[in-house]
Amino acid sequence: MKIETQCLHAGYEPGNGETRVLPIYQSTTYKYDSTEHVGKLFDLTADGHMYSRISNPTVAAVEQKIAALEGGVGALCTTSGQAASLISLLNIVNAGDHFITASTIYGGTVNLFAVTLKRLGIECTFVDADADEEDLQKAFRPNTKAVFGETIANPAIAVLDIEKFARLAHRNGVPLIIDNTFATPVLCRPIEFGADIVIHSTTKYMDGHAIQVGGVIVDSGNFDWTNGKFPGLCEPDASYHGIVYTKQFGKAAYITKARVQLMRDFGAYPSAQDAFLLNLGLETLSVRMERHCANADAVAHFLAKSDKIEFVNYPTLDGNPYRALAQKYLPRGASGVISFSIKGGRERAIKFMDALELASIVVHVADIRTCVLHPASSTHRQLTDEQLVGAGITPGMIRLSVGLEHIDDILADIQRGLSALD
């Protein structure tokens, strides 16, 4: 099936006389015919649901849909995008290990990597994603276990050269983890360009309506975990009677371990109700992304003509440094998120935002309604000046998430904000 069809049909197929729409299995508990079967579930030798802290039929259907959309062998939903980032790494990185990430990643992820994981004994090196391979290679160490990046960086709107990062990661025997939140699989499928693990904050475009917080991890099934760097996947797990994930689950070893070991212990699994709402968003994802991209492209070109704007970050603009990468990785569009900087800095940026009437000032991004945010004083407030520069954030930068309203109304609202600067 094409991805537009998968958005509607993948993951759930009703049987004869069953509900056409994915049902909500609102239950923590499952009944079994024998203690023997329960034992097999806990030995991981039988399929089925044990407890809704690990899996649930409604959530499982959504996981299968997202795995199909991304082209992976399996997926694991989480209660937030942050939880997806955390579990994707802790599944393979231990105290004393190291990983590499692009410096332009989302500010909350910077805090997770540079502060919280550091407290757990895990070190992260932030690199300039636009550097050449020779310079990037210098960041690798003997204890490096992963490389992390975002398809479209938030809020710099920088496009990652996925194939370059995949080459580097694989040359050093480690997986590439890609946060594909802004692009969604409708615009880019990172696995096709060499990514091994793909994560999302499903709170954003996948949900699309700002009604539930969630995340997901997708396993490509392509990485060879038996290269000696990942004993947790290749050596017996004492908490499951000594099973070896790579032997018992093959290509699905990574995602199985994430579920039955880390999700079992962390309990960051979404509810059936949240998964049901997420599925409603996924069903219209392809048509929404087309409109988001078209509106954002028009807004970016409109802003680029204003003498009150210092710069506009959007990959479809002439002269944008990521235009060639966008044409390669994002041929269907570059999402609905734009960042731009008002001349005059923070106070002028705030004046512009306060004059808007259609666009809402919210701590959110990537849903059907147009919204704005000043990253330096909100989502990236905890970052140092050096980290702000690394993330591509200036004092006057505004992140604009272009919604699905009529483009004339969106442009009129932006003009209202610009007029307030006269």
N, C-alpha and C positions, 0 to 999 in steps of 0.2 A: 504494500500500500504506500501511496505517496504520503508525505507528512501531514498534509491537510486532512486526509482521511484517517490517519492514525490518531490525530487529535480527538476525533469523534469515536473511533471504534476500538483502538488498541486497549488492552488490559482487562476488559470485561466483555464477555460474550454470553448473553442470556440463553438459557436452555428453553425447551418447549414449555410455554405457559408461564415463564418466569418474567420478572420485572424488566421492562425495556431499559430503564434508567438504573444506574449503579445504586444498589440499596445501601442504607446505613446500617451496618452491623454494630449496633450500640450495645456492646457487651464486653466485659472484661474477661469473660470465662467461657470455656468450651467443654463439652461433655464427650466422654469416651466410652467405648464398649468394654474395655478391659484395661487392667493395670499394665498388662504387657505392652499395649500400644502406647500408653503414657511413657513407659520406660524407654521405648524406641524413640519417642519424640525427644526425650532428654539426652539420649545417646546420639542424637542427630542422624539416626538411621532410617527415620520415617518422615514423610512430609506432613505438614499440618500446623495448626496454631496451638501454642501452649498457653500463652497469656498475652494480653494486649499491651504489655510493656515491651514486647518484642515484635509481635506481628498481629495483624487484624485483617479480616477479609476485605473490608472497604479500602483500607490503606494499601493492602497488597495489590489490589487492582490498579490503584493509582501508580504504585511503584512500577508495575509491569508496563503501564502506559508510558511513563517517563523513560524507562529503559529502552523501549522501542523507539521513542522519539530521538533519543541520543545515540542509538545504535549500540547499546551495551548489553552485557549478559545478565545484568541484574541491577537493582536499585534499592536504596534504603532511605525512607523518609525520616526526617528529624523535626524537632519542634521549632527550629529556626535555622537561618542560614549560617549563623555563628556556630551552632551545634554541628552542622554539616562540615564546616571548615575544621573544627576541632577534632571530630571523630575521624575524618578522612586522614588526618595526620597521625593521631595517636594510635591508629590501627597499625602503623608501620614504624613510628618514631618513638624512641624511649629516652629516658633520662641519660644524658651523656651524648646524645646524637645531635645532629645539625641538619638544617635544611635551608634552602635558598628561595627567596621570593622577589618578585618585581617590586620596586619601591612605590609604584603608583597605585597599589591596591587600596581598597576601601579603608577608611580610618579606623573603623571598629576592628577590622581584621589586623591592622597594624598593632593596635593595643593587645589583641589576643596573642599575636606572635612575639612581640617585643617585650611584653610585660608578663602576662600570665604564664605563657609557656616557658619563659626564662626562669620563672620561679619553680617550675617543675624540672629544671635542669636540661631543658631543650633550647638550643641556641639557633637563632635565625640570622642570616645575612641578607640585607636588602641591597639589591643591585639595580643599576640603570638598565631597564629592559631594552633600550635602544643601542646599548653598547655592542661592539662586535664580539664574535664568539671567542676570540682569543682573550679579551679582557674578562668576559663572563666566566671563562674556564678557571680563572684565578680564584674565584669564590668557592670552588669545590674543595672539599677536604676528605680525608679517608673515612670520616664518620658521617659524611653527608648522606641523607636517606631519601630526600625528595626535592622537587622543584615545584614552585607554586606561582601562578599568575592568573590574571583576569583577561578574558577575551577582549572586553571593552572596559577600561579602567574607570572606576568611580572615585572622584568626579572629573578626572583629567581628560576622559574620553580618548585615551590613547589606545591604539589597537596593538595587541601583542602579536609578535611574529611566532606563531605557535610551532611551526615546523622548526625554526631555529632553536627554540627552547626544548623541543622534543629531541632533536639531535644531541644537544648538550647533555640532557638528562640521561639518555640511553647510552651515550658514549661513556658515561660515568656509572652506569649500572643502576640508575635510580628512576622512579616513575615521575611523570609530569602530571601534576594536578592542576586542572583549569576550572576557575570560577566562570561559568557561562551565563551568569544571571541576566546581564543586560542584553546579550545577543539572543538568548534562548535557542533551542535547537532549530527553530524556524529559520533563523538567520545564519547560524553557524553550528556545525556539529564537530567539535574539536577532536573527537576520536578519529575522524577521517583524516586529520592532519598530524596524527601521532600522539595525541594526549592519551594517557592511561586511565585517569580518573577524572570525572567531571562532576562538579558540584553546582548547586543553585541555592539562592535564597528564593524559595517559591513564593515568598511574600510579595515579590515584585511582579513581573509580567506574567508569570505562570498563573498566579491567582488573578492579578489584573484589576481587582476591585477593592483592594485595601480592606479585606474582611477577615483575613487569617494570617498568622505568622507561621512560617514553616521553612524547611530546607530539604534537600535531597542529595544523596551521593550516588553516582552511577559508575559502575565498574565496566571498563571496556572488555575485560577478560583477555587482554593481549599481552600484559607484562609478565615476564618470567621471574617469579618470586623465588626461584630455586638457585639464584646466583650466589648465595652465601651471605648476602647482606641483610636478609630478613628472616631470622630464625623463628620469629613468632608465627610465621606462616608455614614453616617447613619442619619444625620440631614439635614433639608431642605437647598437647595442651592438657596440663594436669587437671584443669577444671572440667574437662570433658573426657575423662578416662583415657587420656593420651592420644586422642585423634590428631592427625596431621592434616591441616586444611588443604594443602596442595595435593595431597594424595587422595583425600576423600571427596573433595569438591572441584578439583581440576581448575578450569578457567574461572569458576565462581568462588575461588578460595578467599580472595580479598573481601568481597562483599558479604560472604557468609560469616567470616570472622568478625567483621564490623557489627553484624547483627547479633550473633549468638554470644559474643564475648563483651564487646563494648556497650552495645545497646542494652544487653542484659544487666550490666552493672550501672550504667549511667541513667537509664530510664528516660531518655530524651525522645520518646516516640510520640507522634501526634495522635490525636483522637480520631475516631471514625467520622465525627461531624466535620472536623477540619479537613480531612481528606476528601469528603464529599464536596465541600465547598471548593477545594482546590481543583477537583475534577471538572466542576462547572466552568472554572476559568480556563482550564486546559482545552476544553471543547471548542472554545472560540479563539484560541491563541493565534492561529495562523492568520485569521482575518483581522484581528486587532493589530498584530505587528505590522501588517501592510499599511494600515492607516497611521499608526504611530510614526513609522518611517517617513511616509509622505509628508505628514504635517511638520515633523522635525526638520526635514530638508528645507521646506519652505521658510520656516522660522529662522534657520541658520543663515540662509541667504539674505533674509530681511535684516537681521541683526548686523551682518557683515557690511552692510551699506551705511550704517549709522556712524557719524563722526564722534558719538559719545561712547563708543565701544572701543576698548583697548585691543581685545582679540576675541575671536570666537573659536571654540574647539568643537568641530564636527567633521568627521572624515570625508564627507562628500564635497566639501568646499575646495575650490581651486587653491592650490598652494598649501593645503593642510599636509603636514609631514606624514600622516598616516593614510593618505588617500590610496596609495598603491596597495598597502596592506589590506585596506578595507575592500578594495576591488577584488582582492584574492580571497579573503576569508569571509567577507560580508557582501556578496554580490546582490543580495536581495534587499539590502538596507542596513543602516548603522544604528538602529534602535531609535527610541524617542527621546533620548536624554542628550542635552546640550550643556556645555559649560561656557560661560563668557565672562569677561571682566569689564566692569564699568570704569571709565577713566575717573580718577580722583579718589579711588580707594574705598574703604569700608563704609564711610558715612554716605557717600553717593550711592553705593550699592543698596544700602538699607533704604534710602529715600526712594529709589526705583521700585524696590519690592513693596514698600508700604503704599505706593500709589496704585498697585494692581488691584483689580476687582474680580476678574474671572479666575485668575490663577490664585491658588491658596498657598499660604506659607505653612508648610507642614514638614515634619521630620519623617519624610517618606519619599519614595520615588517609584516611577515605573508603574503607574496604574492609569485607569481610563480618564481621570480628570487632570487637567494641567495644574502643576504645582511647582513651587520654587523653594529654594533653600540657600542660606549663606553658609557654606561648609566651614569656613575658618572660625565662625562663632557658634557652631552647633555640632555637627557630626564629627568634625575633625578638631574640635576645641582642645582636646587633650594632647594633640601633637605638638612637638617642639617646632620652632621656626625652621630648623633644618629639615625636619620631617615634612612640614608643609611644602617646602620647596621641592623635596623629593617626590611628593604626591602631585606636584604641578598646580598648587593652590596659591593664588595671590590674594591680598586683602580685599580686592574688589570683585573677586570671582563669585558668580552666582551659578548654581546648578538649576537648570530648567528642565522639568520633565513634561514633555509635550503630550497632551492627552488626545482624546478622540473628538473634541468639540469641532465645530466648523472652523476651518482655517481662517476665515475672515474675522471671526470673533476672537480667535487667539491673537492674531496680528494686531487687531484694534486694541486689545488689552496691553500688549507689549508697547505699542505706540503711546498709550496712556502713561506707562511707566517712564518712557523716554522723555515725554513732554514735561514730566515733573522735574526733570533735571535742567530745564531752561533757566 
